[in-house]
Amino acid sequence: MSVTFKNNIFYLNTPNTSYMIGIYEGKLPVHLYYGKKISGEISMERALPVKAARGLIPNLPELQEASNAVLPAEYASFGSCDFREPAICLCYPDGSRISKFEYAGYSITKGKPKLKGLPSAYVEDEEEADTLEITLLDKLKAMELTLVYTVYRHCDIITKSVRLKNHSEDKCCIERILSSSFDMANDNYDLITLNGDWCRERHISRTPVFHGYSGVDSKRGASSHQHNPFFCLAGKNTDEKAGDAYGFSLVYSGNFKAGVEVCEVNTIRAMIGINDFGFRWVLTPGEEFYAPEVLLTFSSEGIGEMSRNLNRFIRTRICRGRYRDERRPVLLNNWEATYFDFDEEKIISIAKKAKEAGVELLVLDDGWFGKRNDDTSSLGDWEVNKEKLPNGIDGLAKKVNEEGLKFGLWFEPEMVSPDSDLYRKHPDWCIHTNGRERSLSRNQLILDLSREDVCSFIIDTLSNHLNSANIEYIKWDMNRYMSEAGSALLEPERSGEFYHRYMLGLYHILDTLMSSFPNVLFEGCASGGGRFDPGMLCYFPQIWTSDDSDAIERLSIQYGTSLVYPVSSMGAHVSIVPNHQVHRVCPIKTRGDIAMMGAFGYELDLNALSEEEFEIVKKQIEFSKKYSSIIHKSDLYRLKSPFDSNFAAFEFVSEDRRDVFMLFANILGEPNTILHQVKLQGLEDDAFYKDEETGEVYTGSFLKNIGLFFDNGNGDFRTVFVKLTRQ
Ligand code: GLA
C-alpha cells in the first residue's frame, strides 16, 4: 500500500517521495511534509514548526497549542484566522463567506476513480496506484469537501483533486476552489514558470520567491501562449542534475492560476487550480463540483529528473489511445507551402513528391471549405469548396490514398466567422455579452460551447466528415482568446460559470469524438502552442508546439516545453527558408535535426528543394521511421540550455538504456576558440558506447565526465546528431 494512516497522520509514499498530512487536534488537516522519501513514521509535534510562534496571532478558539494563522495548512478555507490566500472561498445566501472544514473521515481504495466531466490521469491496472479520499465537513453550512489523492506505486507522481458537495437546502456560490494548496517551509526557493507569446511559447523564467503573492495565470479562456499551467519550486542551487525540485502541473486547458504566497513566518503556500478571477459557480442543493486534477512530483536530483518524472507520466498516463505507443506517421502539412492558395492538383503534386521522400501522411490545412480564401470568412461552414477540390474531401482523400499516403484534415471546430452561413443563421451561438461589441480576433468569434446545441453541432459536423471520407488524422485548431465572455443561455447569476462551462463542453465533445473514432490521430493546435497543457494531451497525443517553425527559435521553445511535456507530444516540422516567421536561413540538416526532437514532419512543398536537399530529407525520414519511437519513449537529459548559452544540447536515453541520441546545436559560429565540450548524463559508468558514425567506442564514465567535443566555429545554426549504442 502506498497510503497508510496512523496516529492521525496520512503517509503517502511513492518510490522516492513522501507526502504527509496530519489531522491536527483531530480536526484540522495540516501539511506535514512533501519531499524526499522519509522512511518510517513521524510524530506530529516534531514535524510542526509552530509552537514557538508568539505575538499577535489570532486563533480558532478550539485550537489549544497553535494558531491556524501560521499552521501549515493542507487546504485552507477562508474566514477564520488564516489570512493567507485560501484554497477555497464560498459565499452563502446570508452573505457570509466563512467556511470551517473539519476532518470527518477517510477512505483508501485501490486504483484511481475517473474525474467527472474532466480529463485526468488514469491507471491501466488497479495495482498501480492507491487513492486516498479525506472528507472534511463544514457542519454549519452542510458542505462536504473531499480531498482526493492518487499515489502511484511505481513512479514519483501524486495526483490531487478536490470535490465539493452541497448537502444544505440552500444554494452556495463557489468563488474559489483550487486543486491543490499546501504550506511548506521556504528553503530559499526559486519559482520557475513557462512564459511567452505567440511564436515564442514556454520560455523559462526563474526568480527567487519573495514575500507576498507571485505566480502566473490565464484569463483568456485557454491555458494560453503567455503562461502555462505549471510551476516548479527549485532550491537556489538546484540545476538540471542536482537539488530539490517540486513540479506542479494542472490538467486543465482553461483559465488557471498557479503560484506561491510567502507569508510572514517565511512559509510558502504553493497553489494551483482554476483561476478564481471571473469565476463564480452556483452550487445548488445536492450538487457536486469537481475541480480539475493536478500532477505533483518531487525530485532531489534536479530539474532534469523532475521533468523526466512529468514527461514519462504525461506520455504514459495522460496521453492515451492508439497513438500513445504507436509510431507517429511522418507527416507533411501544406500550410506554409500554399497557405490558402491551393487546388486538388497542387495538393496531389505535393503528395507525390512527399511520397517519394517517404512521408506517410498528407495533411490539408486551412482553406478547403466554404469560400475561405483568406482568414476573413467561412469558419463554421464546413462544406468543401468545390472550386478548389472538385471531387470533395472524399475524392481528395482517395487520390492521396492512391499515392500511398494517409490523409489528414484541418478543422477549427470551436470558431465561427461573422461572414458565414452558420453565423447568419445562429448569431446567438457565439460567445458574447448583450449590449457589448463582439470583438474580433483573426476576424473570428468563438462558438459558445457552454450550450448543448452548439456542442452537438460540432460533434455531428466532425462525425459526418470522419464517416464520409478516409480521414485518418485531424488537426484541431483554436485561433483566438475569449473576449466579452458570456452565453445567451446562462442566467445572470450563473455568468461566472461561463469559462468553466465552456471547458466542460469542449471536454465533452472531445470525449465523444475520441470514443467514436479511436483510430484517428488528433493533433491539437491553438495558433501553435496556445493550449499546450495536460488537459488537451488527454485527447491529443501531439500538439503543434508553435507557429514558429524556425529551427533556432524552436530550440528554446522545445527546451522550455520539455520541462513538463514529453517530446512525443511536440509537433515539430521542417519548413522552408528563409523562415516565414523570423526570416532566418538554417541548413536543412539543422531544421531536420531539431524537428527530430518531436512528432516529426514537414511544412513545405518538397518540390521546392534542390536535389541535394531532397536527398537529405529522404535520409531524415528514414531516420525518423527507424528511431522516432525510441526517441519519443526515451528519457531526456537537457545538457545545454539555449537560454543561457550559444548552444543547446539534448540527450535521449532509450527505455532499455541501449540507444543514446544526442543533439548538439551551435547557434552562432564563434571565432578562434577551442572545441566545445558537452558531458553526457544517464549512462552506465562501465558500459561501452559506440558512436555509430565514427565507430569510436567510449565508456559511460568517459562520456559523463569528459564528454564529446564539437566544432563551434563551423558557421551559424549548425547541429550535430550523434547516435551511440551500448555494446
Ligand atoms: C493557425 C495554426 C497554423 C495554421 C493556421 C491556419 O495559425 O497554428 O498552423 O493551421 O492556423 O489558418
Residues whose N, C-alpha, C, O or C-beta is under 5 A from the ligand:
A	BS01	GLA	W335 D365 D366 C525 A526 S527 G528 D547
